[in-house]
Amino acid sequence: MRSVSFGLAIGFLAITFSACGGDEVKPQPMTPVAPTVEAPPPVVEAPKEEPKPAPTMAELQKKTSEGIGLAMNAHDAKKLASFYTENAVIKFAGMPDLVGREAIAAMWQRNFDFASGSKGAASRVFVKGDVVVVEFAWAGTHTGDMMGIKATEKPVGAMGVDVMWFSPDGLVKEQHTYTDMGTIMSQIGVSKAKGRPVPTLNAGAPAMVFSTNAPDEAKNVEVSNKMLASFEKKSEADFLATQTDDVAWDDLTMPEAIKGKAATKKFFGDVSKGFPDVKVTPANSWAFGDFVVTESVVTGTHKGAYMGLQPTKKAVTVHMIDIVQMKDGKMVKGTTYGNGGEMMMQLGLLPMPGAKPAAAPAKPATPAKPATPAAAPAKK
């Protein structure tokens, strides 16, 4: 059928052109028309995601600090240790260093066992580069053994400071901790010395203080160092010149705070008489706006009466940290944190950490019974 239809169509065209009187028209070859090809729509690339900026050191520090706080209050020692580098070091004034996550986790577990239900909170946080200084307080109940001391079920707690150095990935690589063990000893009745009460924890967010690197910060550090150097120089004038008339100072290894130059003058005299060769050497100093934080090593020989202790002639090395607030280039308020037990151990008034209890004196040997005399030979 297709060939027939095609022939009819050609014949119809021939008749039509003849009737018009023209010559015979031969059909023209048809030029093939290329099929129209529509251009493909343009490829629209999906917008590329911009790479997220790497978190800043401050953001990493905040995340780690918050994690430490949550893990501590949850009493999760293993989680807590995960916020430290593999070979992190914790230095606690008066105690052996802790090295590595395993040792850090074990330490935290001992603390949790000692004070069940304990909670902690920060009051102030100072930030400068990779260093974060945290003022904190903790409180709980004495429910576990500590250094051979049985549980008393008494409330315990103290204030303290952590200085933390952070690695580039935001983990703690080194930490220095200052808190007074003497305070705990007095709270559980082991020490008869007057101690501080269990602190009230900060219920809100801690005050954040950042370094500005302004010129005044360096001047504030100079004033703080002058005050510390005055002990070795035996210069009461230099000591008092660094302070305002209404200066307030709170050494948390002492029973109570002091206020005014008359009180700080007496303190300077007591230290100078008790340790005539005293020397205070700054180990680290940082300025944060109007605040100066200084870690120091104090050395001296106990040659005079001090805080009711008669001279022992023993040399001591103790560690402390001062947080000082400045006003118009002078100290207006200061707080000292340390471990009073560190000095007591070196003076022989407390056992050194890890020391074995003294062995009980040996009982005198029971004299041997005299040997039974040999039987006399029978008479013959």
SVG drawing of the C-alpha trace seen along z (x, -y; Angstrom):
<svg xmlns="http://www.w3.org/2000/svg" viewBox="-6 -56 87 106">
<polyline fill="none" stroke="black" stroke-width="0.4" points="0.0,0.0 2.8,-2.4 4.1,-2.1 0.7,-2.7 0.0,-5.8 3.4,-7.2 2.6,-6.7 -0.8,-8.4 0.8,-11.4 3.3,-11.8 0.6,-11.4 -1.5,-14.1 1.3,-16.6 2.0,-15.9 -1.6,-16.6 -1.7,-19.8 1.4,-21.4 0.2,-20.3 -3.2,-22.1 -1.3,-25.3 0.2,-25.2 3.8,-25.1 6.4,-22.7 6.6,-19.5 8.0,-20.1 10.2,-17.6 10.1,-17.1 13.1,-18.8 15.1,-16.8 14.2,-17.7 17.0,-19.0 17.0,-17.1 16.5,-19.4 18.7,-18.7 16.6,-18.0 16.5,-20.8 18.4,-19.8 17.6,-21.8 20.6,-22.9 20.8,-21.3 20.0,-23.5 23.1,-25.0 24.4,-23.0 23.9,-24.9 26.5,-23.9 25.3,-23.6 26.8,-26.3 30.0,-25.2 29.9,-25.1 32.5,-27.4 34.8,-25.5 33.9,-26.2 36.6,-28.2 38.6,-26.3 37.4,-26.9 39.4,-29.5 41.5,-28.7 39.0,-30.6 36.1,-28.4 38.1,-25.2 39.0,-26.3 35.3,-27.1 34.2,-23.7 36.8,-21.8 36.2,-23.8 32.4,-23.2 33.1,-19.5 35.3,-19.3 32.7,-20.9 29.9,-18.6 32.1,-15.5 33.2,-16.5 29.7,-17.1 28.7,-13.8 31.6,-12.1 32.7,-10.6 36.5,-10.2 37.2,-8.6 35.3,-11.2 37.0,-13.9 40.5,-12.5 39.5,-12.5 39.8,-16.4 43.5,-16.1 46.2,-15.1 47.6,-11.6 50.7,-12.7 49.2,-15.6 50.8,-16.6 48.9,-17.8 51.0,-19.5 49.3,-19.8 51.2,-21.9 52.8,-19.6 51.9,-16.3 53.6,-14.1 53.0,-15.0 50.3,-13.1 51.3,-12.1 48.9,-10.7 45.2,-10.1 45.2,-6.9 46.8,-8.6 44.5,-11.6 41.3,-9.5 42.5,-7.5 43.1,-10.8 39.6,-12.0 38.0,-8.7 39.8,-9.0 38.4,-12.5 34.9,-11.3 35.1,-8.4 36.4,-10.7 33.6,-13.3 30.4,-11.8 27.9,-14.1 30.6,-16.8 29.9,-19.6 32.2,-22.3 31.7,-25.7 33.9,-28.5 33.6,-32.0 36.2,-33.8 37.9,-32.7 41.0,-34.5 42.0,-34.0 45.2,-34.9 46.3,-33.0 46.7,-29.3 46.5,-29.9 43.2,-29.8 43.1,-30.4 40.0,-29.3 39.0,-30.2 36.7,-27.6 35.0,-26.2 33.8,-22.7 31.7,-21.1 30.6,-17.6 30.5,-15.1 33.4,-13.2 32.3,-9.6 35.5,-7.8 39.0,-7.3 41.7,-9.8 45.4,-9.2 44.3,-6.6 41.6,-8.9 38.3,-7.2 35.0,-8.7 33.5,-11.2 30.3,-12.1 31.1,-15.7 30.6,-18.5 33.8,-19.4 34.9,-21.8 37.4,-24.5 38.3,-27.2 41.1,-26.8 42.7,-27.8 43.6,-25.8 46.1,-27.1 45.7,-25.2 47.8,-25.3 45.9,-24.1 47.2,-22.2 46.4,-23.4 43.5,-21.0 41.9,-22.3 42.9,-19.7 44.7,-20.4 48.4,-19.6 49.5,-20.9 47.6,-22.0 48.7,-23.5 46.3,-23.2 46.3,-25.1 43.9,-24.4 44.5,-24.1 44.4,-20.5 44.7,-22.1 41.2,-23.5 39.9,-19.9 41.8,-18.6 40.2,-21.2 36.7,-20.5 36.9,-16.8 38.5,-17.3 42.0,-15.9 43.6,-19.4 42.7,-21.5 43.8,-24.7 41.0,-27.1 40.1,-26.6 37.8,-28.1 34.1,-27.0 32.8,-25.0 32.4,-27.6 29.1,-28.5 29.2,-27.6 28.7,-30.2 25.2,-29.7 25.6,-31.7 28.0,-31.9 31.6,-32.8 33.0,-36.3 35.2,-36.2 38.3,-38.4 40.4,-38.6 43.9,-40.0 43.9,-43.2 47.7,-43.3 47.5,-47.1 50.7,-48.8 49.0,-49.2 49.0,-45.4 52.8,-45.2 53.0,-48.0 50.7,-46.1 53.0,-43.0 55.9,-45.2 54.1,-46.4 53.2,-42.8 56.8,-41.7 58.1,-44.6 55.9,-43.5 57.2,-39.9 60.8,-41.1 60.4,-43.2 60.5,-40.0 64.0,-39.1 65.1,-42.8 63.6,-43.0 62.1,-46.3 58.9,-47.0 58.7,-50.3 58.7,-48.7 56.1,-46.2 53.7,-48.9 54.3,-51.2 52.6,-48.7 49.2,-48.8 46.3,-51.2 45.6,-52.3 42.4,-50.2 44.0,-47.1 42.3,-43.8 44.2,-40.5 42.9,-37.0 45.4,-34.2 43.3,-31.1 45.9,-29.0 45.2,-31.4 42.2,-31.4 40.8,-34.7 41.4,-37.7 43.1,-40.9 42.4,-44.5 44.4,-47.7 48.1,-48.6 48.5,-48.0 47.4,-44.4 49.6,-43.8 52.5,-45.4 52.2,-43.0 52.0,-40.1 55.2,-41.2 56.9,-41.3 55.6,-37.9 57.0,-36.3 60.3,-38.1 60.8,-37.0 59.7,-33.4 61.8,-33.0 64.6,-35.6 66.0,-34.3 62.7,-34.2 62.7,-34.6 59.7,-34.8 60.5,-33.9 57.8,-34.5 57.5,-31.4 54.7,-32.7 53.0,-36.1 50.0,-37.1 48.1,-40.4 44.3,-40.4 43.2,-44.0 43.2,-45.3 44.2,-41.8 47.6,-40.2 48.0,-36.4 51.4,-35.2 52.6,-31.7 55.6,-31.8 58.0,-29.6 58.7,-30.6 61.9,-29.3 63.2,-30.0 64.4,-28.5 62.1,-28.3 64.3,-30.1 61.7,-32.1 58.2,-31.6 55.5,-31.7 51.8,-31.3 52.3,-29.7 54.9,-27.3 58.2,-27.3 61.3,-27.3 62.3,-24.0 65.4,-25.2 64.1,-23.3 64.3,-24.7 61.0,-24.7 60.0,-25.2 56.3,-26.0 54.2,-27.0 51.5,-29.6 49.5,-31.7 48.3,-35.3 45.4,-36.9 45.7,-40.7 43.3,-43.5 44.9,-46.8 43.6,-50.3 45.6,-53.4 48.8,-51.4 48.4,-49.9 47.0,-46.8 43.6,-47.1 42.6,-43.5 44.5,-40.2 43.9,-36.5 46.6,-33.9 46.0,-30.2 48.3,-27.4 48.5,-24.2 49.3,-24.8 50.0,-21.1 53.0,-21.5 54.9,-23.5 53.6,-21.4 55.0,-18.2 58.4,-19.8 58.5,-21.0 57.8,-17.4 54.3,-18.2 52.4,-16.1 53.4,-12.8 54.8,-13.2 52.5,-11.9 53.1,-8.2 55.1,-7.8 54.5,-4.4 53.3,-4.6 56.0,-4.2 56.6,-0.6 55.6,0.4 58.6,0.9 59.7,4.5 58.8,6.5 61.8,7.6 62.7,11.2 61.5,13.8 64.6,15.3 65.2,18.8 64.5,21.5 67.6,23.1 68.4,26.4 67.5,29.5 70.7,30.6 72.0,34.0 71.2,36.8 74.1,37.7 75.8,40.9 74.7,43.8 77.0,44.8 78.7,48.0"/>
</svg>
